[in-house]
Amino acid sequence: MGMHVFILPDIGEGVVEGEVVQWHVSVGDAVKEDDPIVDIMTDKAAVTIPSPVSGVVSSLSGEVGDMIAVGSALVEFDSEDTPPAVESAAVTEPEVEAAPEPEPEPEPASKPDPEPTPAPAEPSGRALASPALRRRAREAGIDIAQISGSGPSGRIRNADLDAFIAADGSVTGTEPTAQSAERTDVTEVKVVGLRRKIAEQMTTSKTRIAHFSYFEEADVTELETLRRTLNASRDVTQPKLTYLPFIMLALSKIMPDHPECNAIYDDQAGVVMRHGAVHIGIATQTERGLYVPVVKHVEAMDAWQAAEEMQRVAGAARDGTASLDDLTGSTFTITSLGRDGGLGATPIINHPEVAILGVHKAREMPVVRDGQIVVRRIMNLSSSFDHRVVDGADGAALIQHLKRMLENPALIFM
């Protein structure tokens, strides 16, 4: 076998480094060509890097959370495969530095590995798990190959290991504990990758934007009737309509009357850019964290087009195929937890935007109409505005206008 050094490739225009989010391999692991080896987070996207060759991992560069420069050594393999020419060229330089390391490195690294390596199930299918999780499993005396992973490609997560331990109640021969037993365990979770990006964005939004929030409720009984009617008569190629496409269309209709709310504030330059186009970001929860894919030019769409494009960009965000264009350029954001929407929230503005709308679960409620108690379908709306550039009266006017549109859905199409 020969040693092959795999360098971090160019993974995006203008990207000069990436953060190690998760290793899918450990030193001593046998991998096949195209097996996932590491997740790298850049300023633009999260990327899973596959193995360029089949072989055995002899060393890894960087711990989770470390920044790796594009073009620097990422993984070293012992392999009989001939790597691509570009990688062969890259190997020649690091070999001078790396030559002394392969000898001492494998010794400490190979000591912990022999414990899980005797596992019989490695040849055909190797369990996908991070080094930290593998270490937890080893310390608990658990064969990681027995655990079913719930992550992408069957990747094993900490929750899977916790569930496995709880299910059989045995950790290295200890007796199952009663439910009332005290727990002293603490799990440290390093804030890296997308979670770190989200933390930075939220900190920027809360420290630089003077938020004010506004709450209202809308009677969407008539809108619900319209939605059901359209869904019942839709073509098989058309997506099912939820409330969101109607809310998006309503916002695009009324934004010309509220231009201060469809804007970007460059607080460094002291300039507010009010947009004619309505590009609506849709906060989307994924297994990797929160993304805000963007539906562009909602003002030029009908309900079916808005629904279809929303499904496309949200789906791309969830499966990791969203492009940079799909994830940038929003002028206003909607956040919705759907059935888990609760009664209210104080949504955080997606900096550098100046407004955000929170949509909550529609529910049947008793209300008074013409002196009579009747059951109507009510939806709560939460909103936040940047008080530096949007006055309270202007923010309230936008939400009241939206309320009128939703309660009289024919206005959306006029």
PAFIKE-892734 format. One record per residue (C-alpha): residue in three letters; x, y, z. Coordinates in steps of 0.001 Angstrom, whole numbers, padded with zeros to 6 digits, always signed. Layout:
N
AlaXYZ...
This chain:
414
Met+000000+000000+000000Gly+001057+003572-000652Met+000219+006740+001207His-002113+009209-000484Val-002746+012686+000864Phe-006129+014147+000011Ile-006234+017937+000094Leu-009339+020035+000767Pro-010590+020842-002734Asp-012003+024129-004002Ile-015617+023823-002832Gly-017024+027136-004015Glu-016130+030354-005710Gly-014307+032655-003322Val-014093+030002-000583Val-010612+029913+000976Glu-011284+027758+004033Gly-013876+025520+005606Glu-014856+024464+009115Val-014822+020805+010094Val-018387+020085+011198Gln-018311+016296+011494Trp-015912+013485+010678His-017576+010363+009315Val-014373+008319+009674Ser-011703+007666+012272Val-008052+006709+011986Gly-007874+003023+011108Asp-011252+002925+009365Ala-011478+001168+006016Val-013266+003275+003409Lys-014377+002826-000147Glu-014174+005373-002914Asp-017008+007932-002634Asp-017781+007060+001002Pro-018509+010273+002971Ile-015503+011235+005065Val-016205+014716+006444Asp-018765+017534+006522Ile-017244+020951+005822Met-019052+024244+006476Thr-018140+027339+004474Asp-019596+030835+004544Lys-021886+029746+001725Ala-022950+026146+002302Ala-022389+022839+004068Val-020652+020229+001922Thr-020061+016513+002472Ile-016650+015519+001111Pro-016395+011957-000289Ser-013311+009753-000212Pro-011288+009932-003444Val-009887+006398-003012Ser-010488+003077-001290Gly-008135+002315+001570Val-007485+002774+005270Val-007495+006178+006973Ser-004057+006814+008457Ser-004501+010404+009703Leu-007047+013210+009870Ser-006312+016937+009819Gly-008219+018986+012351Glu-010796+018450+015053Val-014468+019367+014843Gly-014647+023174+014811Asp-011189+023663+013278Met-010761+025717+010102Ile-008992+023975+007200Ala-007555+026010+004322Val-008450+025037+000767Gly-005468+023191-000712Ser-004122+021903+002614Ala-003967+018237+003649Leu-007303+016912+004842Val-006942+013111+005092Glu-004131+010619+004556Phe-004933+007144+003249Asp-003019+003893+002963Ser-004308+002712-000381Glu-003390+000715-003448Asp-005612+002923-005600Thr-004031+005454-007898Pro-005433+008842-006998Pro-006377+011429-009623Ala-003521+013429-011089Val-004434+016596-009246Glu-004234+014742-005918Ser-000965+013016-006811Ala+000585+016390-007413Ala-000786+017615-004118Val+000700+014643-002300Thr+004263+015410-003255Glu+004490+018612-001227Pro+002972+017516+002074Glu+004978+014300+001972Val+008068+016104+003260Glu+006218+017402+006279Ala+004041+014380+006734Ala+006827+011800+006436Pro+007876+011955+010091Glu+004284+011979+011290Pro+002868+008753+009852Glu+005254+006687+012007Pro+004475+008109+015460Glu+000842+009026+014646Pro-000590+005578+014000Glu+000756+004240+017301Pro-001354+006417+019628Ala-004186+006426+017118Ser-004191+002686+016613Lys-004375+001920+020342Pro-007970+003011+020835Asp-009032+001543+017490Pro-008208-002110+018095Glu-011049-002189+020640Pro-013823-001527+018076Thr-011872-003035+015162Pro-012308-006641+016254Ala-015935-006069+015393Pro-016866-008618+012803Ala-019272-006482+010794Glu-016821-004081+009166Pro-016134-005603+005726Ser-019481-005037+003989Gly-021022-002088+005797Arg-019238+000240+008197Ala-021411+002164+010659Leu-021407+005900+009968Ala-020700+007819+013156Ser-018501+010635+014393Pro-015285+009875+016304Ala-016787+011338+019483Leu-019819+009097+019237Arg-017660+006042+018516Arg-015662+006860+021621Arg-018875+007106+023696Ala-019974+003716+022393Arg-016576+002146+023180Glu-016595+003545+026711Ala-020109+002176+027194Gly-019041-001245+025925Ile-021471-001116+023008Asp-020835-002508+019528Ile-021775+000472+017382Ala-022662-001810+014477Gln-025733-002942+016438Ile-027225+000568+016449Ser-029608+001688+013714Gly-028826+005228+012575Ser-031589+007765+011907Gly-029387+010291+010096Pro-028676+010651+006379Ser-027368+007431+004811Gly-028010+005658+008117Arg-025605+007887+010053Ile-025707+007198+013799Arg-026398+010167+016042Asn-026042+010744+019755Ala-029819+010396+020085Asp-029619+006938+018492Leu-026964+005847+020974Asp-028974+007278+023877Ala-032088+005428+022677Phe-030115+002182+022305Ile-028776+002477+025833Ala-032217+003297+027216Ala-033851+000451+025322Asp-031750-002418+026597Gly-030791-000806+029895Ser-027254-002165+029834Val-024107-000126+029824Thr-020965-002226+030261Gly-022839-004701+032421Thr-024415-002209+034813Glu-027898-002926+036078Pro-030811-000982+034602Thr-031639+002043+036703Ala-035077+003036+037878Gln-036781+005950+036199Ser-036606+007903+039432Ala-032826+007505+039760Glu-030762+010683+039821Arg-028751+011501+036714Thr-025390+013224+036785Asp-024426+012910+033126Val-023535+016027+031122Thr-023187+016023+027347Glu-020989+018694+025804Val-022102+019792+022332Lys-019609+021881+020414Val-021195+024788+018533Val-019834+024374+015032Gly-020856+024588+011406Leu-024348+025793+010627Arg-025228+026054+014320Arg-022320+028481+014773Lys-023478+030463+011725Ile-026989+030637+013139Ala-025615+031778+016503Glu-023586+034516+014836Gln-026563+035668+012744Met-028901+035721+015748Thr-026356+037666+017791Thr-025973+040201+014994Ser-029735+040572+014658Lys-030412+041012+018370Thr-027485+043309+019119Arg-027750+045571+016068Ile-031501+045704+015444Ala-033887+047573+017745His-036778+045102+017615Phe-040388+045897+018341Ser-043069+043237+018072Tyr-046740+043421+017147Phe-049453+040772+017550Glu-052787+040343+015808Glu-055264+037613+014922Ala-057001+037033+011614Asp-060256+035232+010901Val-059268+032869+008075Thr-062581+031021+007847Glu-063269+032269+004312Leu-059674+031664+003292Glu-059933+028089+004549Thr-063040+027547+002408Leu-061208+028926-000640Arg-058141+026811+000088Arg-060190+023615+000357Thr-062088+024409-002842Leu-058907+025029-004826Asn-057252+021890-003471Ala-060287+019801-004354Ser-060158+020979-007962Arg-056409+021115-008474Asp-054610+019332-011262Val-052521+016308-010276Thr-049399+018242-011273Gln-050225+021142-008941Pro-049009+021221-005331Lys-051381+021175-002392Leu-052062+024689-001149Thr-051358+025621+002471Tyr-051978+029045+003995Leu-048477+030268+003202Pro-048888+030844-000574Phe-051942+033038+000114Ile-050059+034979+002793Met-047140+035441+000406Leu-049436+036725-002355Ala-051230+039037+000078Leu-047907+040508+001206Ser-046784+041037-002386Lys-050067+042883-003086Ile-049797+045258-000146Met-046040+045918-000061Pro-046281+048863-002531Asp-048354+050601+000175His-045769+049745+002842Pro-042377+050085+001101Glu-040547+050718+004376Cys-041255+047094+005382Asn-039941+045436+002204Ala-036424+046696+002612Ile-032794+046060+003490Tyr-031013+048343+005956Asp-027287+048829+005506Asp-026626+050268+008934Gln-022921+050695+008207Ala-023618+052980+005249Gly-026768+054438+006788Val-028873+053533+003745Val-032264+051805+003512Met-032863+050046+000203Arg-036590+049714-000451His-037241+046973-002982Gly-039970+046863-005578Ala-039520+043122-005984Val-040906+040964-003185His-038428+038200-002348Ile-039799+036238+000603Gly-037537+034103+002775Ile-039184+031000+004231Ala-037595+029901+007519Thr-037086+026147+007086Gln-036008+023691+009771Thr-033679+020969+008501Glu-031686+018163+010107Arg-028633+020413+009800Gly-030270+023467+011351Leu-032297+026496+010267Tyr-032110+027686+006661Val-033983+030557+004992Pro-034473+029676+001308Val-035981+032452-000795Val-038974+032593-003129Lys-038042+035300-005625His-040491+037706-007295Val-043639+036633-005501Glu-045334+039713-007012Ala-045271+037951-010401Met-046736+034629-009189Asp-050131+033060-008676Ala-050965+030808-005725Trp-049912+027603-007485Gln-046584+029049-008637Ala-045835+030430-005174Ala-046643+027050-003594Glu-044544+025140-006123Glu-041517+027414-005773Met-041799+027401-001975Gln-041807+023592-001995Arg-038819+023535-004333Val-036546+025854-002326Ala-037600+024426+001056Gly-037032+020884-000235Ala-033616+021854-001590Ala-032690+023346+001789Arg-033750+020157+003573Asp-031880+017756+001296Gly-028766+019933+001018Thr-029061+020757-002699Ala-030014+024439-002342Ser-027871+026783-004423Leu-026402+030057-003158Asp-029077+031891-005152Asp-031779+029845-003391Leu-030481+030969+000007Thr-029836+034684-000542Gly-031600+037859-001592Ser-034699+037936+000624Thr-036393+041269+001381Phe-038910+039951+003942Thr-039114+036692+005908Ile-041968+034449+007037Thr-041440+031957+009852Ser-044007+029277+010614Leu-043977+026217+012837Gly-047116+024842+011222Arg-049062+022602+013583Asp-046592+023380+016365Gly-047058+027106+015842Gly-048340+027896+019326Leu-050165+031110+020205Gly-047444+033689+019724Ala-043744+034435+019491Thr-041312+037316+019112Pro-039574+036412+015842Ile-036028+037649+015323Ile-035506+039707+012184Asn-033334+038145+009496His-030570+040775+009334Pro-030227+042963+007246Glu-033989+042881+006579Val-036267+045177+008580Ala-039331+042980+009193Ile-040431+039399+009786Leu-043836+037710+010089Gly-044591+034738+012349Val-047558+032595+011307His-049227+030418+013931Lys-051566+027443+013815Ala-055105+028220+012662Arg-057661+026842+015108Glu-061406+026944+015623Met-062401+029453+018288Pro-065679+030853+019679Val-066057+034501+018646Val-068837+037060+018763Arg-070432+038056+015436Asp-073480+040325+015392Gly-074124+039603+019036Gln-073973+035831+018540Ile-071289+033377+019598Val-070114+031484+016541Val-067188+029199+015752Arg-064614+030706+013390Arg-061148+029675+012251Ile-058621+032034+013827Met-054927+032434+013022Asn-052540+034390+015248Leu-049909+036561+013597Ser-046686+037675+015302Ser-044371+040209+013740Ser-041180+042094+014492Phe-039843+045281+012911Asp-036591+047229+012984His-037602+050292+014998Arg-034594+052212+013684Val-036221+052529+010263Val-039829+051303+010709Asp-042119+053269+013012Gly-044639+051476+015189Ala-047589+052888+013251Asp-046081+051685+009953Gly-045511+048162+011238Ala-049039+047998+012639Ala-050460+049323+009354Leu-048792+046487+007408Ile-050242+043802+009684Gln-053719+045362+009703His-053651+045528+005906Leu-052565+041875+005761Lys-055382+040963+008173Arg-057965+042569+005851Met-056597+040636+002883Leu-056675+037287+004683Glu-060172+037852+006046Asn-061413+038849+002578Pro-059366+036540+000321Ala-060998+037777-002882Leu-058917+040957-002429Ile-055743+038891-002893Phe-056702+038220-006504Met-057960+041687-007442
